[in-house]
Amino acid sequence: MLFCPYYNSYFRQGPGYSYIRVFHAAPDVSPIDVYANNDIIATNLRFKGFTDYIRLPLGRYRIRIFRRGTQINPLLDRSIVIPQGKIFTLAATGLIPNLELRAVEDTIEPLRPGRAKIRFVHFSPGAPAVDLTLYNGDIIFKNVSYGGITEYKEIAPGNYNLQLRVANTDQKVLLLPNTRFGPDKFYTIYAVGLVNREPKLQVVIPLDGNTYLKF
């Protein structure tokens, strides 16, 4: 469990730290600064932006999100526990005044040589549940609602013509032509933005840390 109310001796086994990065997925928020306790871990982070992964020792942290350059009236103030031996993304999601902090773990799992793994995360507030499909209609991930995080799925590397459709319909909401996935890599396809207003619905596809980070 990523956000736990306590930690015990179990968490002291292993490396004693985790890797985290911060993702700005809240579409109606200006650039943000993010603090873990009193240390700034993201500066001037814009919508759709990611920080690099940083290493944090296990323990309890107060995570606060402020508008860029300020340290008053936090947009979000939450206490979390960082366990040991994990890789994950802390995503600021939702709309003001109801911002949320969501954890997306880059699970450490096998990957066959020469293959890739992808998953889908729905962080577009107000958007309906969607299917991620190929142009020919073959479904890759089905009926993913807001906040949903799928498991990784193994695929052959290469270029894919993808689309988002309203779940269980043929109604296309976003086309993603020539989306490339390289071999021996893990990716997350994040749907962000808003339907029918700015910033528009779009995806960002970062390389996940379980591709290259080691303990």
N, C-alpha and C positions, 0 to 999 in steps of 0.2 A: 504494500500500500504506500502510495507516494506521499500523501498528506495525512499524517497520523497524529493523534492527539498526544502521543507520548513516544519515547523511545527507550529501549532497554539494552541489556547486554548483547542481544542478538545483533544490533546494529554496530557493535564494536568489533565484530568479526569481519575481516576483510580489509580493504584499503583505508577505510575511515573517511572517505570523501566521495562526492559524486560530481559529475559534470552537468552544468546547466547552461542554457542560453535563454535569452528573453526575446519574445516575438510580440510586436505591436500589431494586434489584429482588431483593434477597436476603431471602427471607421469614422466616428464623429469626434475624435480626440486629436488635439494638436500634438506636435512632438512632445515626447515625455522623457522624464528622468525617472529612473527606478533605483531604489535603495534596498539593500539587504542589511538589516539593522542600521548602522550609521554609515555604511560604505556604499558608494554609488556604483552600480553594476551596469547601468545603461544611461548614456548621455545623448540627449537630442535624438531619440529614437523615433523615426517617422513611421506612419502607417505602412504596413507590409515589411517593415525592417526587422532584421534579426541581429542580435549581438553575436560575437564569437562565443564559443563555449568557454566557461570559466570553471575552475575547480573550487568547490566549497566543502569545507569539513562538515561532517554530519553534525546535526544539532538543530535547535529551534532558531528560526529567523523571523524577524518582522519585515515583511515586504510592503513597501510604500511606493505608490506611483504618484508623481506630481507633474503638473504642466512644466514644460522646459524652463529651467532657470529659477524655479521657485521651490520653497520648502514649507509652504503653508497650505492648508486646506487640501490634503491629499485626495486624489481621485479614487484611490483604493488603499486600504490599510488592512493587512491580513497577516496572521501568524501561521507559519507553516513549519514542518519538520523535514529536514533534508536527511534521508537515510544514507546508507553506505552503498557504494558499488553500483550506482544507477547513472543513466544518461537520460536527460529529459529537457523538454522545452517548457518554460513558463510563459503562457500566452495571456496577454491582456485582451479580453474579449468583451462583447456586449456594447451597450450604448449608455452614455451619461444619462441619468445619475446612477445607473445600475451596472457599473463595470464589474467584471468577474475575473478571477485568476484561475486559469485552468492548466493542469499539468498533462503533457503529452510525453509519455515515456518512450524512448527509443530502445525497445526491448532488445537485449543481447541474445540473438538466436542464430542457428546455422543458416548459411547461404551456400548453395552449391556453386563451385567454381564456374565462372563465366555467366552466371545468372544475375538477375536483379530482383529486388523486392520493393513493392510500392504499397501504400495505404492511402486512405482518404479521410480528411477531417473537415467537418462542416462548421465553419465559424462565421457564417453570414447571417446576422440577426434579422429575423423577419422573413427570411427565405423559406420556402416550403422544403419538405424532405425531397431528396434528389437521388437519382441513379447516376452512377458514372459508367458510361458505356463507350464502345467503339462506334464509329460512324455507321457500321452495318447493323447496329442494334444489340450486339453481344454485350451482356451486362458484366461489368467487372465488380462493382460494389452496388448493392441494392438498398433502396429505401433508407438512406442515411439522413437523419433529422438534425436540426441545429444542436451543436455540441457533441455530435456523434463522432467517434474515433474508431475506424475499422481495424481489424488485424492486418498485418502485412500479408501480401499475396505475391508468390514468386512468379516472375514472367521472364520471357526471353528479352535480352536487351535489344534496343533498336528504336525506331521512330514510330509513334502511334498517333492516329487521328482519334482524339477523344472528344466526348461531349458530356455535358450535364443535362439531364432531363428531369422534369418534374416526376417524382417517383410514380411508377406504375402507369406512366403515360408515354406518348410519343412527343410530348411538348418539349422542344429544346430550349434551354435557357442560356447556354454558353457553349461555344465551339472552341476546341483546343487542338488545332491542327499541328502536325509535325512535332509532337511532344517527345523529346528524346530521353531515354533512360539508358545509362551506361552499364557495362558489366561489373559485377562484384561490388554493387552499391545498393544502399537503402535510400528510399525517397519517401517523403510525405507530400501529398497533394492537398494543400489547404485552400478551401473555398472561403473567400473573404469579401468584404464590401456589401453593397446593398442592392436590392432588386428595385428597379424603377426610379432610383435617385442616386446622386453622387455621394461617395465614390462608388462606381458601378461594381456589380458582381464580377469577380475575377479570381484567378488562382495564383498562388505562389508555390514553387516546388523546390524547396531547399534539399541539399544533400544532408542526410541525417548522420549524427555523430557516431552511431554504431557502425558506420562504414570504416572509420579510421581511428577512433579513440580507443585506448587500451588502458587496462588497470594493471 
